Amino acid sequence: MKTHTLASAALAALLGLAGSLPAQAAETESAMARGGRLYDKYFGENKTAKPDTDHAAYPKGGKYVKDASWRCKECHGWDYRGKDGAYGKGGHATGIVGVRGAAGKDPAAIVAIMKDATHGYTDKQLSAKDMTDLSLFISKGQIDVAKYVDGSNKAKGNAAKGEGYFNTICAGCHGLDGKKVKDGPALGSVADNGAEMIHKILNGQPGEGMPALRMLDTQVAADIATYMTSLPKQ
């Protein structure tokens, strides 16, 4: 049996309980995962054109300009806490607040914010469905990342369990060494950013067929992210 088939079978087994959930709940989780990928890099997920100008709200002199400045994560952070989180200092610091305060808000109100003069997202950038999925993620799909990373932003998990999850779910595409995807970095080289790894494990990679593990306990994502720090850096 091929490796990717083994990985798919393992994932299906882990998700067995999801089959007992109402279809509407499963669709909501899927929409939130897609919203998480839009939060990461909307133009990678929906295949719209990359912006070629800086976002109007992005600080002048900032390091991550043009299309990068339009990614939600660039101002609000992988931990969703903006200036109060990991992006409170360093090259990604913008001084902009996070989106944690929007958790639980009416998704329609969040859509209105995304379209306002400050955020300025247009229908050409984000369709009605994109807006709905992204606002659903912000309202209901965020996790409290601080529970799963330490003060240096490294994932707090069980590496031994993480190895088992990684080898049966992730390695089919990424390889046991995390280096199999040729157009991406070695996973070990980016794994120290625990919040980013957990976000991507839960929601998937924009525009790719990577499975989103939202239906599993978030600790599974933390365990995988912790194990990934032991993978080769190059």
C-alpha positions as CSV (number, residue, x, y, z in Angstrom):
1,M,0.0,0.0,0.0
2,K,1.3,3.4,-0.9
3,T,2.5,5.8,1.9
4,H,-0.1,8.4,1.1
5,T,-2.8,5.7,1.3
6,L,-1.6,4.7,4.7
7,A,-1.7,8.3,5.8
8,S,-5.2,8.7,4.5
9,A,-6.4,5.5,6.2
10,A,-4.8,6.6,9.5
11,L,-6.5,10.0,9.3
12,A,-9.8,8.5,8.5
13,A,-9.6,6.3,11.6
14,L,-8.7,9.2,13.8
15,L,-11.7,11.1,12.4
16,G,-14.1,8.2,12.9
17,L,-16.0,10.0,15.5
18,A,-16.7,12.9,13.1
19,G,-19.1,10.7,11.2
20,S,-21.5,10.8,14.1
21,L,-21.7,14.6,14.0
22,P,-24.6,16.4,12.2
23,A,-23.7,17.3,8.7
24,Q,-24.2,21.0,9.4
25,A,-21.6,20.9,12.2
26,A,-19.1,19.2,9.9
27,E,-19.7,21.8,7.2
28,T,-19.2,24.5,9.8
29,E,-15.8,23.1,10.8
30,S,-14.8,22.8,7.1
31,A,-15.8,26.5,6.6
32,M,-13.8,27.5,9.6
33,A,-10.7,25.6,8.4
34,R,-11.0,27.4,5.0
35,G,-11.4,30.7,6.9
36,G,-8.1,29.8,8.7
37,R,-6.4,29.3,5.4
38,L,-7.8,32.7,4.1
39,Y,-6.5,34.3,7.3
40,D,-3.1,32.8,6.5
41,K,-2.9,33.9,2.8
42,Y,-6.2,34.6,1.2
43,F,-4.8,34.9,-2.3
44,G,-3.1,31.6,-2.0
45,E,-6.4,29.9,-1.0
46,N,-8.8,31.6,-3.4
47,K,-6.3,32.1,-6.2
48,T,-7.1,35.8,-6.7
49,A,-4.4,38.2,-7.9
50,K,-1.7,39.1,-5.4
51,P,-1.9,42.7,-4.3
52,D,0.9,44.8,-5.7
53,T,0.5,47.7,-3.3
54,D,1.0,48.0,0.5
55,H,-2.1,47.6,2.6
56,A,-3.2,51.1,3.6
57,A,-3.1,50.2,7.3
58,Y,0.3,48.6,7.2
59,P,2.9,50.8,9.0
60,K,5.2,52.8,6.8
61,G,8.6,51.4,6.8
62,G,7.4,47.9,7.7
63,K,9.4,44.9,6.4
64,Y,6.7,42.8,4.9
65,V,5.2,44.9,2.2
66,K,3.1,44.5,-1.0
67,D,1.1,41.2,-1.0
68,A,2.6,40.1,2.4
69,S,1.0,43.2,4.1
70,W,-2.5,42.0,3.1
71,R,-2.2,38.7,4.9
72,C,-4.4,38.8,8.1
73,K,-1.7,37.0,10.0
74,E,0.9,39.7,9.2
75,C,-0.7,42.3,11.4
76,H,-2.8,40.1,13.8
77,G,-0.3,37.2,14.2
78,W,-0.4,33.5,14.2
79,D,-1.5,33.6,17.8
80,Y,-4.2,36.1,16.9
81,R,-2.9,38.6,19.5
82,G,-1.2,41.1,17.3
83,K,1.0,43.6,19.3
84,D,0.2,41.7,22.5
85,G,1.6,38.4,21.3
86,A,4.6,37.0,19.4
87,Y,4.4,39.8,16.9
88,G,4.7,42.4,19.6
89,K,8.4,42.6,18.8
90,G,10.8,41.7,16.0
91,G,10.6,42.2,12.2
92,H,6.8,41.4,12.1
93,A,5.9,44.0,14.8
94,T,3.3,46.5,13.6
95,G,1.8,47.8,16.8
96,I,-1.7,46.6,15.6
97,V,-4.1,44.8,17.9
98,G,-5.0,41.2,17.4
99,V,-8.4,39.6,16.6
100,R,-8.9,37.8,19.9
101,G,-11.4,40.4,20.9
102,A,-13.5,39.5,17.9
103,A,-14.0,35.9,19.1
104,G,-17.7,35.3,19.6
105,K,-18.8,38.3,17.7
106,D,-21.5,38.2,15.0
107,P,-19.8,37.1,11.8
108,A,-21.8,39.7,9.8
109,A,-20.3,42.4,12.0
110,I,-16.8,41.0,11.3
111,V,-17.5,41.1,7.5
112,A,-18.5,44.8,7.8
113,I,-15.1,45.4,9.5
114,M,-13.2,43.6,6.7
115,K,-14.9,45.9,4.2
116,D,-14.4,49.2,6.1
117,A,-12.0,51.9,5.2
118,T,-9.3,50.5,7.5
119,H,-9.2,47.0,6.2
120,G,-10.4,47.7,2.7
121,Y,-11.0,44.2,1.3
122,T,-12.9,44.3,-2.0
123,D,-15.2,41.8,-3.6
124,K,-12.5,41.1,-6.1
125,Q,-10.2,40.0,-3.3
126,L,-12.7,38.2,-1.1
127,S,-15.9,36.8,-2.5
128,A,-19.1,36.6,-0.3
129,K,-18.2,33.0,0.6
130,D,-14.6,34.0,1.4
131,M,-15.9,36.7,3.7
132,T,-18.3,34.3,5.4
133,D,-15.7,31.6,5.9
134,L,-13.1,34.1,7.2
135,S,-15.5,35.8,9.5
136,L,-16.6,32.4,10.9
137,F,-13.0,31.5,11.6
138,I,-12.4,34.8,13.5
139,S,-15.7,34.5,15.4
140,K,-15.8,30.8,16.2
141,G,-12.6,29.1,14.9
142,Q,-9.9,30.8,17.0
143,I,-8.1,28.9,19.7
144,D,-6.3,30.2,22.7
145,V,-2.8,29.6,21.4
146,A,-1.2,30.6,24.7
147,K,-2.4,27.3,26.1
148,Y,-0.3,25.4,23.6
149,V,2.9,27.4,23.2
150,D,5.5,28.6,25.8
151,G,7.0,32.0,26.3
152,S,9.3,31.6,23.4
153,N,6.5,30.5,21.0
154,K,7.5,26.9,20.9
155,A,4.8,24.3,21.0
156,K,4.1,22.6,24.3
157,G,3.2,19.0,23.6
158,N,4.2,15.4,23.9
159,A,6.8,14.8,21.3
160,A,6.5,11.0,21.5
161,K,2.8,11.1,20.7
162,G,3.5,13.7,18.1
163,E,5.9,11.4,16.3
164,G,3.2,8.8,16.0
165,Y,0.7,11.3,14.6
166,F,3.3,12.8,12.3
167,N,4.4,9.5,10.9
168,T,0.9,8.3,10.1
169,I,-0.8,11.5,9.1
170,C,1.8,13.9,7.8
171,A,4.8,11.9,6.5
172,G,3.0,10.6,3.5
173,C,3.3,14.1,1.9
174,H,6.1,15.7,4.0
175,G,8.3,12.6,4.4
176,L,9.5,11.2,7.7
177,D,12.2,13.9,7.7
178,G,9.8,16.7,6.8
179,K,11.8,17.5,3.7
180,K,9.8,15.7,1.0
181,V,7.8,18.8,-0.3
182,K,10.4,20.3,-2.7
183,D,8.8,23.7,-3.1
184,G,8.5,24.4,0.6
185,P,11.0,24.6,3.5
186,A,12.2,21.7,5.6
187,L,9.6,21.5,8.4
188,G,12.3,21.4,11.0
189,S,13.5,24.8,9.8
190,V,10.2,26.5,10.6
191,A,9.0,24.4,13.5
192,D,10.2,26.8,16.3
193,N,7.2,29.0,15.4
194,G,4.8,27.0,17.4
195,A,1.8,29.2,16.8
196,E,2.2,29.1,13.0
197,M,2.6,25.3,13.0
198,I,-0.5,24.8,15.1
199,H,-2.5,27.1,12.9
200,K,-1.5,25.3,9.8
201,I,-2.0,21.8,11.3
202,L,-5.5,22.7,12.4
203,N,-6.5,24.5,9.2
204,G,-4.2,23.3,6.4
205,Q,-2.0,25.1,3.9
206,P,-3.6,27.7,1.6
207,G,-4.3,26.4,-1.8
208,E,-3.0,22.9,-1.1
209,G,-4.5,19.5,-0.3
210,M,-3.1,19.4,3.2
211,P,-5.7,17.9,5.6
212,A,-7.1,20.2,8.3
213,L,-7.1,18.5,11.7
214,R,-9.7,20.8,13.3
215,M,-11.9,17.8,14.3
216,L,-9.2,16.4,16.5
217,D,-8.3,17.7,20.0
218,T,-6.0,20.7,19.6
219,Q,-3.5,19.0,21.8
220,V,-2.8,16.6,18.9
221,A,-1.7,19.6,16.8
222,A,0.5,20.8,19.7
223,D,2.0,17.3,19.9
224,I,2.8,17.2,16.2
225,A,4.2,20.7,16.3
226,T,6.4,19.7,19.3
227,Y,7.8,16.7,17.5
228,M,8.5,18.7,14.4
229,T,11.1,20.8,16.2
230,S,13.3,17.6,16.2
231,L,13.2,17.3,12.4
232,P,16.2,18.3,10.3
233,K,16.6,22.0,9.9
234,Q,17.9,21.6,6.3
